[in-house]
Amino acid sequence: MTEKEMLQRNIEEFSRLQDYMQSCDKETEAYTKMKKRYKELKVILTASGINLTEIDYIKE
């Protein structure tokens, strides 16, 4: 898998994860687990030079 493909996959996962987070109650165990992955993806994408301004609509 190329670096470009990996970045695309992470961006798509980040977007999909945010959709799931918005449809879930923040007090659930599922939300807590999703938030952990959300933070991991933010770090990966930021370290890769991706500007999250436009695609991060959860902003936690």
N, CA, C and O of each residue as an XYZ file, in Angstrom:
240
protein
N       0.860     -1.173      0.000
C       0.000      0.000      0.000
C       0.907      1.238      0.000
O       1.858      1.333      0.776
N       0.594      2.153     -0.866
C       1.394      3.378     -0.956
C       1.022      4.336      0.170
O      -0.010      4.176      0.822
N       1.868      5.325      0.389
C       1.599      6.325      1.424
C       0.313      7.088      1.114
O      -0.468      7.397      2.014
N       0.104      7.386     -0.160
C      -1.104      8.110     -0.570
C      -2.356      7.282     -0.256
O      -3.348      7.819      0.237
N      -2.311      6.000     -0.535
C      -3.456      5.125     -0.248
C      -3.712      5.036      1.260
O      -4.862      5.021      1.701
N      -2.639      4.978      2.039
C      -2.781      4.912      3.493
C      -3.391      6.193      4.038
O      -4.253      6.144      4.916
N      -2.956      7.338      3.527
C      -3.538      8.605      3.949
C      -5.015      8.681      3.585
O      -5.836      9.130      4.384
N      -5.345      8.243      2.385
C      -6.739      8.250      1.959
C      -7.582      7.370      2.872
O      -8.681      7.758      3.270
N      -7.081      6.202      3.201
C      -7.808      5.282      4.081
C      -8.026      5.906      5.462
O      -9.114      5.802      6.027
N      -6.994      6.553      6.000
C      -7.121      7.186      7.313
C      -8.086      8.363      7.290
O      -8.841      8.559      8.241
N      -8.072      9.143      6.223
C      -9.010     10.263      6.098
C     -10.448      9.746      6.013
O     -11.346     10.295      6.652
N     -10.661      8.704      5.234
C     -12.003      8.122      5.121
C     -12.464      7.554      6.459
O     -13.623      7.724      6.836
N     -11.568      6.880      7.178
C     -11.923      6.333      8.490
C     -12.245      7.459      9.466
O     -13.191      7.353     10.246
N     -11.466      8.534      9.427
C     -11.691      9.687     10.299
C     -13.081     10.277     10.054
O     -13.810     10.578     10.999
N     -13.432     10.435      8.814
C     -14.746     10.979      8.467
C     -15.876     10.053      8.906
O     -16.858     10.498      9.501
N     -15.733      8.788      8.615
C     -16.749      7.794      8.979
C     -16.909      7.726     10.502
O     -18.026      7.651     11.012
N     -15.796      7.752     11.211
C     -15.825      7.688     12.668
C     -16.571      8.880     13.253
O     -17.337      8.722     14.204
N     -16.362     10.054     12.706
C     -17.069     11.236     13.190
C     -18.582     11.101     12.986
O     -19.365     11.528     13.836
N     -18.987     10.513     11.870
C     -20.414     10.275     11.638
C     -20.984      9.370     12.720
O     -22.061      9.632     13.255
N     -20.255      8.301     13.040
C     -20.704      7.380     14.087
C     -20.766      8.081     15.442
O     -21.706      7.880     16.209
N     -19.761      8.904     15.729
C     -19.723      9.603     17.011
C     -20.902     10.555     17.163
O     -21.452     10.695     18.256
N     -21.290     11.203     16.085
C     -22.416     12.139     16.156
C     -23.740     11.423     16.402
O     -24.675     12.021     16.935
N     -23.830     10.171     16.027
C     -25.085      9.445     16.196
C     -25.134      8.656     17.498
O     -26.076      7.897     17.727
N     -24.140      8.827     18.343
C     -24.020      8.045     19.560
C     -24.054      8.961     20.774
O     -23.529     10.074     20.727
N     -24.665      8.507     21.859
C     -24.683      9.254     23.111
C     -23.270      9.317     23.681
O     -22.578      8.300     23.747
N     -22.846     10.498     24.089
C     -21.480     10.697     24.577
C     -21.177      9.948     25.874
O     -20.010      9.800     26.239
N     -22.175      9.490     26.551
C     -21.981      8.811     27.834
C     -21.839      7.295     27.695
O     -21.760      6.592     28.702
N     -21.806      6.790     26.483
C     -21.727      5.341     26.287
C     -20.282      4.854     26.175
O     -19.369      5.618     25.863
N     -20.108      3.575     26.436
C     -18.788      2.951     26.287
C     -18.338      2.991     24.828
O     -17.154      3.174     24.544
N     -19.267      2.823     23.922
C     -18.938      2.855     22.493
C     -18.365      4.211     22.104
O     -17.384      4.282     21.364
N     -18.963      5.276     22.593
C     -18.473      6.621     22.278
C     -17.056      6.804     22.824
O     -16.198      7.371     22.149
N     -16.817      6.332     24.025
C     -15.487      6.437     24.636
C     -14.443      5.732     23.783
O     -13.344      6.253     23.593
N     -14.773      4.564     23.272
C     -13.850      3.823     22.411
C     -13.642      4.530     21.077
O     -12.527      4.582     20.558
N     -14.720      5.070     20.530
C     -14.594      5.805     19.270
C     -13.753      7.060     19.458
O     -12.977      7.421     18.573
N     -13.897      7.729     20.598
C     -13.137      8.944     20.862
C     -11.641      8.630     20.935
O     -10.814      9.425     20.487
N     -11.300      7.478     21.495
C      -9.888      7.073     21.541
C      -9.339      6.934     20.125
O      -8.256      7.439     19.828
N     -10.072      6.259     19.254
C      -9.622      6.085     17.866
C      -9.595      7.423     17.146
O      -8.700      7.682     16.342
N     -10.570      8.269     17.430
C     -10.619      9.619     16.851
C      -9.322     10.373     17.165
O      -8.725     10.982     16.276
N      -8.892     10.333     18.416
C      -7.661     11.018     18.812
C      -6.450     10.418     18.114
O      -5.562     11.150     17.676
N      -6.405      9.093     18.006
C      -5.294      8.431     17.318
C      -5.218      8.878     15.862
O      -4.141      9.192     15.357
N      -6.359      8.905     15.199
C      -6.379      9.317     13.797
C      -5.993     10.783     13.635
O      -5.328     11.143     12.663
N      -6.402     11.630     14.574
C      -6.007     13.044     14.518
C      -4.488     13.175     14.573
O      -3.902     13.959     13.827
N      -3.859     12.418     15.443
C      -2.402     12.467     15.566
C      -1.744     11.978     14.278
O      -0.817     12.610     13.772
N      -2.221     10.864     13.756
C      -1.652     10.295     12.524
C      -1.785     11.284     11.377
O      -0.814     11.542     10.665
N      -2.978     11.840     11.191
C      -3.211     12.752     10.073
C      -2.438     14.062     10.234
O      -1.896     14.584      9.260
N      -2.387     14.585     11.438
C      -1.642     15.820     11.679
C      -0.153     15.600     11.427
O       0.503     16.433     10.802
N       0.378     14.482     11.913
C       1.795     14.164     11.702
C       2.105     13.958     10.222
O       3.242     14.141      9.789
N       1.100     13.580      9.458
C       1.276     13.368      8.018
C       1.114     14.656      7.221
O       1.239     14.655      5.997
N       0.839     15.747      7.913
C       0.722     17.042      7.248
C      -0.668     17.365      6.730
O      -0.833     18.300      5.947
N      -1.665     16.611      7.152
C      -3.044     16.862      6.710
C      -3.653     17.969      7.564
O      -3.611     17.905      8.792
N      -4.215     18.979      6.917
C      -4.897     20.061      7.608
C      -6.310     19.592      7.942
O      -7.112     19.334      7.044
N      -6.607     19.484      9.212
C      -7.894     18.941      9.655
C      -8.991     19.996      9.773
O     -10.122     19.670     10.131
N      -8.677     21.233      9.483
C      -9.630     22.328      9.660
C     -10.965     22.046      8.986
O     -12.017     22.272      9.584
N     -10.938     21.568      7.781
C     -12.169     21.344      7.015
C     -12.850     20.017      7.321
O     -14.065     19.904      7.159
N     -12.104     19.015      7.757
C     -12.697     17.688      7.907
C     -12.967     17.290      9.347
O     -13.609     16.267      9.584
N     -12.496     18.067     10.318
C     -12.731     17.743     11.733
C     -13.921     18.533     12.228
O     -13.777     19.695     12.607
N     -15.094     17.923     12.232
C     -16.273     18.646     12.681
C     -16.711     18.238     14.090
O     -17.664     18.811     14.619
N     -16.050     17.279     14.699
C     -16.304     16.940     16.099
C     -15.535     17.909     17.002
O     -16.068     18.417     17.989
N     -14.277     18.151     16.643
C     -13.394     19.086     17.333
C     -13.285     18.831     18.829
O     -13.483     19.739     19.638
N     -12.972     17.599     19.191
C     -12.751     17.253     20.607
C     -11.305     16.968     20.844
O     -10.913     16.658     21.969
